[in-house]
Structures are given as structure tokens and as C-alpha cells.
Amino acid sequence: METENHRIEYKLILNDHLEKEVVGFLNAREGGLIYIGVSDGGQAIGVDNIDAVQLKIVDRIRNNIVPPVMGLFDVLTETIDNKQIIKIVILSGSEKPYYIRSKGMSTQGAYIRIGTSTQPMSVEMIESLFSKRTRNSLKNIPAPQQDLSFAQLKIFYEENGLLLNDQFARNLDLLTEDGRYNFYAFLLADKNNISIKIAKYLGSDKSDLIENKEFGYCSLIKATFNVLNRFDIENVPKTKITSSIREEKYLVDPVSLREAIVNSIVHNDFSREIPPVFEIYSDKIVITSAGSLPSDMSVEEFYQGFSVPRNRELMRIFKDVQLVEHIGSGIPRILKKYDRSIFNFTTNFLRVVFPYPESIVVQSEKKAVDLSVEIPAITGDRPAITGDRPAIENENYLKIIDYLKKKGSITNSVAMKNLNLKTSQTRQILSEMVEQDLLETKGEKRYRKYILKNF
């Protein structure tokens, strides 16, 4: 492992200095990593009772540091040299200075990482950071409507085995200091005025718009899943058959596309009331989000995966419902498949352009997917899809059909394992296939099975 530096701290065991080190990285420009179960020299020793230690770490960070830091850290396990260790990922916070609750905003409670050590902040540094703290964040802006409901958000939490109690709005930082719903609550409510647009063009420019669809006016979580599901349909694999192989290629790498979509939504500057825009061309997919890089982050730091979440509250909730896997991992995943040139920064926007592979020829005469038909939601009435059945090109649909031809029936849990997707995504796909008259169901709720229909 690397030696300790300005972004890496090793600890042999969990000790009383955890909060101090976490605060130091929160207040630093780049955030950092803390490893538990590793010697000062970088040798993996391991952690006993690792699950219990993880729970203690999460509890201490969540309760002992101010301002709230949920959404700014992740606690993971890794295996190095056959030893299980704990890795704590800490992002640079946007509400500096952070400090230890019991010590207060003082030189005894506020720290910053400098080189390989964590040092107390001076009074001057504390006062300077506090004066620059973002006071006009969406957390402090009251929602334009206060009569809000959150049935959709609760369903997505339940899908992931989590329950929201009567105090969920306060626990998720969805209230202003005077107890009113804030703008984040408005974004996550069942009804709002936020819409995310998907535009589809016939050619490689905007001269010929063929379809335009808005997903939104609902919980931002639901809208995000709808956008992801729409691109699962649009990003169909193209097949190239040669004398010896059958090669399938997607228009855009699915993992990179998903990361870019989620990042564009969770990091969008909604204070400008400009939602992300998604554009589909004959040769590329373009994603544009409002708000460029934070003022204290360089382009190089962005490419290296450093992250300063613009919307900490959204990041935390997106992670709870598994839209975000590991914080700070999105850009590095994209850069494994694409070079830096796909990113374009302006003063007010960030644009990502995914070019299609040269070997793929997009046939303009191919029937476009009708974006006027909304992706089926998890709750509520769904519009029926009628008419002649088009050729099936969705890879997930084909996998399920192939399985059913061999096995006869499939359950949601089996489909989830075969598709390697989350529970809510798999249920969405199966529901779509039922609506499109590809499948029919037998049994109720947990005993429900899906079988092929008229195939």
C-alpha cells in the first residue's frame, strides 16, 4: 500500500482520534481516506469483529461531528493480503469549518489535514471559513409549497429494506432551521415543478428534433429511475456478425452512461431552477447539468476523482436507495472507458458527450422509441402499450426470455440475480414486459411468478 500522505491515514485499531482525523479531511480541499487495520508502514493487519467496528464508525461520525456529514463519507471493507480491513472514504465538505461536537467550533474541535498530520485550525482560519460558508444552500431555502407528501420516496426506501419513520424529514435534513420543508424536500416530494428533459434528434445536430419527453413533476428519485430505464431502452446493443463471431456493442458503455446520468442529477445546481438535459443524436449522447465545478476544485482534481458534493442531502438519499454505489467513484469509472475529452466545463454548466463507436452505424430509418409513453412507475396507474409488437432489442428483456424458454417461469429474485440489477430495477423491467404483453403473472406478491405470453 501507499505510504501515508496528505490524503491517506493508517490506523492499526479504531481509537479516540477518529473524529479528529475525519474532521481534518472534511476541512481539507481534497478529502481523504482512513484505513483501519493497517500499520503506519502500510501493512494490512486486519480488523477483528469487522461488522461491529463498521457500525461504531458510522455512529461516531454521524453523531459526533458538526455540521451534519451524512452523504460525505462511506465506510467500506477491503481484503488486502488476505486480511479484512476497513476503508473510510471522506469527501471535502462544502459547509466548512467542520468540528467535533463536544469541543465546539474552536481550536480544540476544528482540524485540518496538512501533509501527513492533522493539525488544529487557527482562530483566524476558523473565522474565515465560517464567513464563507454557504448560507444560501437549498437546505436553508423553504420549499415553495409546504403541503408535501412522500409516498414515492417511502416506497423506494422500502424496496431497499429501509423504513422512514415519522421523523424522516428531520433525519434526512429535509427541514429548515424553523421546521419547514426545505427545497430538497420539494425535489423529493410526490409532486413538484421540476422536469428532466430527454430530446432525440434524427441527425448529429439539433436541426431535426423527432421526439421530446419530460420526466418529472414527481419525486426526483422516481424521475431518475425513469430516465435510467429510458436509456436502457435507447442504449441498445448493436450486433455485428462475422464469419466466426457474433459481436455486440452498446452505443455507450452502460456503466459509464449510468454514472454520468446519476451524477448529472445528484450534483445539479437546482438553485438555478435548471434541471439536467439529456440529448440523443445519431452519433452521440449528450448530458448537460447546471453548475460547473465548485470554486475550490480544479479540473485536474475533478479528473482524479476528488469530490465536493453540491447537494449533500441528495447524495445521502441517492446512496440509501442504491442509485449511488460508492461516493466519489463515478468519474474514475467513466475514465476507465473514455478519455477526458468527453467532459466540457463552462462557467455555468458541465457537459458530457459520449460518442458512439465508429464501427456502429446508426440507421436513421429505424423506428424510434415513442418517448410520449412514460416508463411505468413503481406505483400508480400505468399507460398500456398497444399496437404491433416491435422487434425485441432490449438486452435485459432478451435475457429473461432466454431464461423462460429453458425454465418456464421466473421470480423477481431470480431475475435480479440473472440481470445483476437492483431489486427495484428488476421489478420495473418485469412490469414493463407485462405491460408490453411479453409476460403474464401467476400468484400474488411474494409468490408471484412470470411466464412467457404468446411467444
C-alpha positions as CSV (number, residue, x, y, z in Angstrom):
1,M,0.0,0.0,0.0
2,E,1.0,3.6,-0.4
3,T,2.7,5.4,2.4
4,E,0.7,7.9,4.5
5,N,0.3,11.3,2.8
6,H,-2.0,14.3,2.7
7,R,-4.9,12.1,1.6
8,I,-4.2,8.8,3.4
9,E,-4.2,7.9,7.1
10,Y,-3.5,4.5,8.5
11,K,-4.7,3.3,11.9
12,L,-4.0,-0.1,13.4
13,I,-7.1,0.0,15.5
14,L,-10.2,2.2,15.9
15,N,-9.2,4.7,18.6
16,D,-10.3,8.0,20.1
17,H,-8.8,10.1,17.3
18,L,-11.2,9.0,14.6
19,E,-13.4,12.2,14.8
20,K,-10.3,14.4,14.7
21,E,-9.0,12.7,11.5
22,V,-12.4,12.7,9.8
23,V,-12.8,16.4,10.6
24,G,-9.3,17.1,9.2
25,F,-10.2,15.5,5.9
26,L,-13.7,17.2,5.7
27,N,-12.0,20.6,6.1
28,A,-9.2,19.8,3.6
29,R,-9.5,20.7,0.0
30,E,-9.4,17.1,-1.4
31,G,-10.9,14.9,1.3
32,G,-9.1,11.7,2.1
33,L,-9.0,8.0,3.1
34,I,-8.7,6.4,6.5
35,Y,-7.7,2.8,6.7
36,I,-8.4,0.8,9.9
37,G,-6.4,-2.4,10.5
38,V,-3.3,-1.1,8.7
39,S,0.1,-0.3,10.3
40,D,1.8,3.0,9.9
41,G,4.0,1.4,7.3
42,G,1.1,0.4,5.2
43,Q,0.9,-3.3,6.1
44,A,-2.5,-4.9,6.4
45,I,-3.0,-6.4,9.8
46,G,-6.8,-6.9,9.8
47,V,-9.8,-6.0,11.9
48,D,-11.5,-8.3,14.4
49,N,-15.3,-8.2,14.6
50,I,-15.3,-6.0,11.5
51,D,-19.1,-5.6,11.2
52,A,-19.3,-4.2,14.8
53,V,-16.4,-1.9,14.2
54,Q,-18.1,-0.6,11.0
55,L,-21.3,0.2,12.9
56,K,-19.3,2.1,15.6
57,I,-17.5,4.2,13.0
58,V,-20.7,5.2,11.2
59,D,-22.4,6.0,14.5
60,R,-19.5,8.1,15.8
61,I,-19.1,10.1,12.5
62,R,-22.8,10.7,12.2
63,N,-23.3,11.9,15.8
64,N,-20.0,13.5,16.9
65,I,-19.3,15.9,14.0
66,V,-21.0,19.2,13.1
67,P,-22.3,20.3,10.6
68,P,-24.1,17.0,9.6
69,V,-21.9,14.9,7.4
70,M,-24.2,12.1,6.1
71,G,-23.6,11.9,2.3
72,L,-20.0,13.0,2.7
73,F,-18.5,9.7,3.9
74,D,-18.6,6.0,3.1
75,V,-17.4,3.0,5.2
76,L,-16.3,0.0,3.2
77,T,-14.4,-3.3,3.7
78,E,-11.5,-4.4,1.6
79,T,-9.4,-7.5,1.6
80,I,-5.6,-7.0,1.3
81,D,-3.1,-9.8,1.7
82,N,-6.0,-12.0,2.9
83,K,-6.7,-9.6,5.7
84,Q,-10.0,-7.8,6.1
85,I,-9.6,-4.0,6.7
86,I,-11.9,-1.0,6.8
87,K,-11.7,1.9,4.4
88,I,-13.3,5.2,5.2
89,V,-13.8,7.5,2.2
90,I,-14.2,11.1,3.3
91,L,-15.2,13.9,0.8
92,S,-14.3,17.6,1.2
93,G,-17.3,19.3,2.7
94,S,-19.0,22.4,1.5
95,E,-20.0,23.7,4.9
96,K,-16.6,24.3,6.4
97,P,-15.4,24.5,9.1
98,Y,-16.4,21.1,10.4
99,Y,-15.7,20.4,14.1
100,I,-16.1,17.8,16.9
101,R,-19.4,18.4,18.5
102,S,-18.2,18.1,22.1
103,K,-15.3,20.6,21.5
104,G,-17.3,23.2,19.6
105,M,-16.1,25.5,16.8
106,S,-12.8,26.1,18.4
107,T,-9.1,25.3,18.0
108,Q,-9.8,22.2,20.2
109,G,-12.6,21.0,17.9
110,A,-11.7,22.1,14.3
111,Y,-8.9,20.4,12.5
112,I,-7.4,20.3,9.0
113,R,-5.2,17.8,7.2
114,I,-1.8,19.2,6.3
115,G,0.8,16.9,4.9
116,T,0.8,13.6,6.8
117,S,-0.7,15.1,10.0
118,T,-4.0,16.5,11.2
119,Q,-3.5,19.9,12.9
120,P,-5.7,22.3,14.8
121,M,-7.1,25.2,12.9
122,S,-6.2,28.7,14.0
123,V,-8.9,31.1,15.2
124,E,-8.3,33.2,12.0
125,M,-8.8,30.1,9.8
126,I,-12.0,29.1,11.6
127,E,-13.5,32.6,11.3
128,S,-12.5,32.9,7.7
129,L,-14.1,29.6,6.7
130,F,-17.2,30.3,8.7
131,S,-17.7,33.6,7.0
132,K,-17.5,31.9,3.6
133,R,-19.8,29.1,4.5
134,T,-22.7,28.7,2.0
135,R,-25.7,30.2,3.7
136,N,-28.0,30.2,0.7
137,S,-28.0,26.4,0.2
138,L,-31.1,24.6,-0.7
139,K,-31.2,23.1,2.8
140,N,-32.0,26.6,4.1
141,I,-34.4,27.6,1.4
142,P,-38.1,26.9,2.3
143,A,-40.0,24.7,-0.3
144,P,-42.3,26.9,-2.4
145,Q,-45.1,24.5,-1.3
146,Q,-45.4,23.1,2.3
147,D,-48.3,20.7,1.7
148,L,-45.9,17.9,0.5
149,S,-46.3,14.1,0.5
150,F,-43.6,11.5,0.2
151,A,-45.3,8.2,-0.7
152,Q,-42.9,7.6,-3.6
153,L,-39.8,8.2,-1.5
154,K,-41.0,5.8,1.2
155,I,-41.6,3.1,-1.4
156,F,-38.1,3.4,-2.7
157,Y,-36.7,3.1,0.8
158,E,-38.9,0.1,1.5
159,E,-37.6,-1.5,-1.7
160,N,-34.1,-1.4,-0.1
161,G,-35.2,-2.7,3.2
162,L,-35.3,0.7,4.9
163,L,-38.3,2.3,6.7
164,L,-38.9,6.0,7.1
165,N,-40.5,6.9,10.5
166,D,-42.3,10.0,11.5
167,Q,-39.0,11.9,12.0
168,F,-37.7,11.1,8.5
169,A,-37.8,14.7,7.3
170,R,-35.6,15.8,10.1
171,N,-33.3,12.8,9.9
172,L,-32.8,13.3,6.2
173,D,-32.1,17.1,6.6
174,L,-35.3,18.0,4.7
175,L,-36.3,20.8,7.1
176,T,-35.1,24.3,7.5
177,E,-34.0,25.5,10.9
178,D,-37.5,26.7,11.7
179,G,-39.0,23.3,10.9
180,R,-40.4,24.0,7.4
181,Y,-39.8,21.7,4.4
182,N,-36.7,22.9,2.5
183,F,-36.1,22.8,-1.2
184,Y,-34.6,19.3,-1.1
185,A,-37.9,18.1,0.4
186,F,-39.6,19.8,-2.5
187,L,-37.4,17.9,-5.0
188,L,-38.1,14.6,-3.4
189,A,-41.9,15.1,-2.8
190,D,-44.5,13.2,-4.8
191,K,-45.3,16.4,-6.8
192,N,-43.1,19.4,-7.7
193,N,-42.4,21.6,-10.7
194,I,-39.1,20.0,-11.7
195,S,-38.9,18.3,-15.0
196,I,-35.9,16.5,-16.7
197,K,-35.9,16.6,-20.5
198,I,-34.9,14.0,-23.0
199,A,-34.6,15.1,-26.6
200,K,-34.0,12.9,-29.6
201,Y,-32.7,14.1,-32.9
202,L,-32.7,12.5,-36.3
203,G,-29.1,13.5,-37.2
204,S,-25.9,14.7,-35.5
205,D,-27.2,18.2,-34.7
206,K,-30.4,19.9,-33.4
207,S,-31.8,20.7,-36.8
208,D,-34.3,17.8,-36.8
209,L,-36.0,17.1,-33.4
210,I,-38.0,13.9,-33.7
211,E,-39.0,13.3,-30.1
212,N,-39.1,15.3,-26.9
213,K,-40.1,13.9,-23.5
214,E,-40.1,15.3,-19.9
215,F,-39.7,13.1,-16.9
216,G,-40.6,14.7,-13.7
217,Y,-43.1,16.7,-11.7
218,C,-42.6,13.8,-9.2
219,S,-40.0,12.7,-6.7
220,L,-36.5,13.2,-8.1
221,I,-35.8,9.6,-7.2
222,K,-38.6,8.3,-9.4
223,A,-37.6,10.7,-12.2
224,T,-34.1,9.4,-12.0
225,F,-35.1,5.8,-12.3
226,N,-37.4,6.7,-15.2
227,V,-34.5,8.4,-17.0
228,L,-32.2,5.4,-16.4
229,N,-34.9,3.0,-17.7
230,R,-35.4,5.1,-20.8
231,F,-31.7,5.0,-21.6
232,D,-31.7,1.2,-21.0
233,I,-34.1,1.1,-24.0
234,E,-32.2,3.7,-26.1
235,N,-28.8,2.3,-25.4
236,V,-29.5,-1.0,-27.2
237,P,-26.6,-3.2,-28.3
238,K,-25.8,-3.4,-32.0
239,T,-24.9,-6.8,-33.4
240,K,-22.1,-7.3,-35.8
241,I,-21.8,-10.8,-37.3
242,T,-18.6,-12.1,-38.9
243,S,-17.7,-15.5,-40.2
244,S,-16.5,-16.6,-36.8
245,I,-18.0,-14.4,-34.1
246,R,-21.2,-12.6,-33.1
247,E,-20.1,-9.2,-31.6
248,E,-22.4,-7.0,-29.6
249,K,-21.6,-3.4,-28.8
250,Y,-23.6,-0.8,-27.0
251,L,-23.9,2.8,-28.3
252,V,-22.4,3.9,-25.0
253,D,-20.7,1.9,-22.2
254,P,-23.7,1.1,-19.8
255,V,-21.8,1.6,-16.6
256,S,-20.3,5.0,-17.7
257,L,-23.7,6.2,-19.0
258,R,-25.4,5.3,-15.7
259,E,-22.7,7.0,-13.7
260,A,-23.0,10.2,-15.8
261,I,-26.8,10.3,-15.6
262,V,-26.9,9.9,-11.8
263,N,-24.0,12.4,-11.3
264,S,-25.7,15.0,-13.6
265,I,-28.8,14.8,-11.4
266,V,-27.4,14.5,-7.9
267,H,-24.8,17.2,-8.5
268,N,-27.0,19.6,-10.5
269,D,-27.3,23.1,-9.2
270,F,-31.1,23.2,-8.7
271,S,-30.9,26.6,-7.1
272,R,-30.9,28.0,-10.6
273,E,-34.1,26.1,-11.3
274,I,-32.4,24.5,-14.3
275,P,-32.7,20.7,-14.4
276,P,-30.3,18.4,-16.3
277,V,-31.0,17.9,-20.0
278,F,-30.3,14.7,-22.0
279,E,-29.9,14.7,-25.8
280,I,-29.8,11.7,-28.1
281,Y,-28.2,12.1,-31.6
282,S,-27.4,9.8,-34.4
283,D,-23.7,9.8,-33.3
284,K,-23.6,10.7,-29.6
285,I,-25.4,11.1,-26.3
286,V,-25.0,14.5,-24.6
287,I,-25.7,15.1,-20.9
288,T,-25.8,18.7,-19.6
289,S,-26.1,19.7,-16.0
290,A,-26.4,23.2,-14.4
291,G,-23.4,24.3,-12.3
292,S,-19.8,23.8,-13.2
293,L,-17.0,22.8,-10.8
294,P,-17.0,24.1,-7.2
295,S,-14.9,27.2,-6.8
296,D,-12.3,25.5,-4.7
297,M,-11.9,22.5,-7.1
298,S,-9.6,22.3,-10.1
299,V,-10.3,20.4,-13.3
300,E,-7.3,18.1,-12.5
301,E,-8.8,17.3,-9.1
302,F,-12.1,16.5,-10.8
303,Y,-10.5,14.0,-13.1
304,Q,-8.7,12.4,-10.2
305,G,-12.0,11.6,-8.6
306,F,-12.0,14.2,-5.8
307,S,-15.5,15.2,-4.9
308,V,-17.2,18.1,-3.2
309,P,-20.9,17.3,-3.3
310,R,-23.1,20.2,-4.2
311,N,-26.1,18.5,-2.8
312,R,-25.0,16.5,0.3
313,E,-28.6,15.7,1.2
314,L,-29.4,14.3,-2.2
315,M,-26.2,12.3,-2.2
316,R,-27.1,10.6,1.1
317,I,-30.6,9.7,-0.1
318,F,-29.4,8.5,-3.6
319,K,-27.0,6.3,-1.8
320,D,-29.7,4.9,0.5
321,V,-31.8,3.8,-2.5
322,Q,-28.7,2.4,-4.2
323,L,-28.6,5.0,-7.1
324,V,-25.1,5.8,-5.8
325,E,-22.9,2.8,-5.0
326,H,-19.8,4.4,-3.5
327,I,-19.3,8.1,-3.2
328,G,-16.6,9.6,-5.3
329,S,-16.4,6.6,-7.6
330,G,-18.3,7.9,-10.6
331,I,-15.7,9.8,-12.6
332,P,-12.9,7.2,-12.2
333,R,-15.4,4.6,-13.6
334,I,-16.1,6.7,-16.6
335,L,-12.5,7.4,-17.3
336,K,-11.8,3.7,-17.4
337,K,-13.7,3.6,-20.7
338,Y,-13.4,7.2,-22.1
339,D,-10.8,9.9,-22.2
340,R,-11.0,13.3,-20.6
341,S,-12.1,15.0,-23.8
342,I,-15.8,13.9,-23.3
343,F,-16.1,16.4,-20.4
344,N,-16.6,20.1,-21.2
345,F,-16.6,22.8,-18.5
346,T,-18.1,26.2,-18.8
347,T,-18.8,28.9,-16.2
348,N,-22.3,27.7,-15.6
349,F,-22.6,24.2,-17.0
350,L,-20.9,20.8,-17.2
351,R,-21.4,18.8,-20.4
352,V,-20.6,15.1,-21.0
353,V,-20.5,13.9,-24.7
354,F,-20.5,10.2,-25.2
355,P,-19.6,9.4,-28.9
356,Y,-20.8,6.2,-30.5
357,P,-18.2,3.7,-31.6
358,E,-17.1,4.2,-35.2
359,S,-18.0,0.6,-36.0
360,I,-21.6,1.2,-35.2
361,V,-23.8,2.6,-38.0
362,V,-27.0,4.2,-36.6
363,Q,-29.7,3.5,-39.1
364,S,-31.9,6.6,-39.3
365,E,-34.8,4.7,-40.7
366,K,-35.0,2.5,-37.6
367,K,-38.3,3.1,-35.8
368,A,-37.7,5.5,-32.8
369,V,-38.9,4.5,-29.4
370,D,-42.0,6.6,-28.6
371,L,-41.0,8.9,-25.8
372,S,-44.5,10.0,-25.3
373,V,-45.2,6.8,-23.5
374,E,-44.0,7.2,-20.0
375,I,-41.8,4.5,-18.4
376,P,-44.1,2.6,-16.0
377,A,-43.8,3.9,-12.4
378,I,-43.5,1.7,-9.4
379,T,-46.8,3.0,-8.1
380,G,-49.9,4.3,-9.6
381,D,-51.7,3.6,-12.9
382,R,-49.6,2.8,-15.9
383,P,-50.4,3.6,-19.5
384,A,-50.9,0.5,-21.7
385,I,-48.6,0.0,-24.6
386,T,-50.6,-1.1,-27.6
387,G,-50.0,-1.9,-31.3
388,D,-47.8,-4.4,-33.1
389,R,-45.0,-5.8,-31.0
390,P,-41.7,-4.3,-32.3
391,A,-38.5,-6.4,-32.6
392,I,-37.1,-7.0,-29.1
393,E,-33.7,-5.4,-28.8
394,N,-33.5,-4.7,-25.1
395,E,-30.8,-7.0,-23.7
396,N,-32.5,-7.4,-20.3
397,Y,-35.7,-8.5,-22.0
398,L,-33.8,-11.0,-24.1
399,K,-32.1,-12.5,-21.1
400,I,-35.4,-13.0,-19.3
401,I,-37.0,-14.5,-22.4
402,D,-34.0,-16.9,-22.9
403,Y,-34.2,-18.0,-19.3
404,L,-38.0,-18.6,-19.6
405,K,-37.6,-20.7,-22.7
406,K,-35.5,-23.0,-20.7
407,K,-37.1,-22.9,-17.2
408,G,-40.7,-21.9,-17.9
409,S,-41.1,-19.4,-15.1
410,I,-39.1,-16.8,-13.2
411,T,-39.4,-14.9,-9.9
412,N,-38.3,-11.3,-9.2
413,S,-35.4,-12.6,-7.0
414,V,-34.1,-15.0,-9.7
415,A,-34.4,-12.3,-12.4
416,M,-32.5,-9.9,-10.2
417,K,-29.6,-12.4,-9.9
418,N,-29.6,-13.1,-13.7
419,L,-29.7,-9.5,-14.7
420,N,-27.3,-8.4,-11.9
421,L,-29.5,-5.4,-11.1
422,K,-31.1,-3.9,-8.0
423,T,-34.5,-5.1,-6.8
424,S,-36.4,-2.0,-7.9
425,Q,-34.9,-2.0,-11.3
426,T,-35.7,-5.7,-11.9
427,R,-39.3,-5.2,-10.8
428,Q,-39.5,-2.3,-13.2
429,I,-38.3,-4.4,-16.1
430,L,-40.6,-7.2,-15.4
431,S,-43.5,-4.8,-15.1
432,E,-42.6,-3.3,-18.4
433,M,-42.6,-6.7,-20.0
434,V,-46.0,-7.5,-18.6
435,E,-47.4,-4.2,-19.9
436,Q,-45.9,-4.9,-23.4
437,D,-47.7,-8.3,-23.4
438,L,-44.5,-10.2,-23.3
439,L,-45.1,-11.8,-19.9
440,E,-48.0,-12.8,-17.7
441,T,-48.1,-13.4,-14.0
442,K,-49.2,-16.2,-11.7
443,G,-49.6,-15.9,-8.0
444,E,-49.7,-12.9,-5.7
445,K,-47.0,-10.6,-4.1
446,R,-44.0,-12.6,-2.8
447,Y,-45.2,-15.8,-4.6
448,R,-45.6,-14.1,-8.0
449,K,-44.0,-15.8,-11.0
450,Y,-43.6,-14.6,-14.5
451,I,-44.2,-16.8,-17.6
452,L,-44.0,-16.1,-21.4
453,K,-47.1,-14.9,-23.1
454,N,-47.9,-15.7,-26.7
455,F,-44.3,-16.1,-27.6
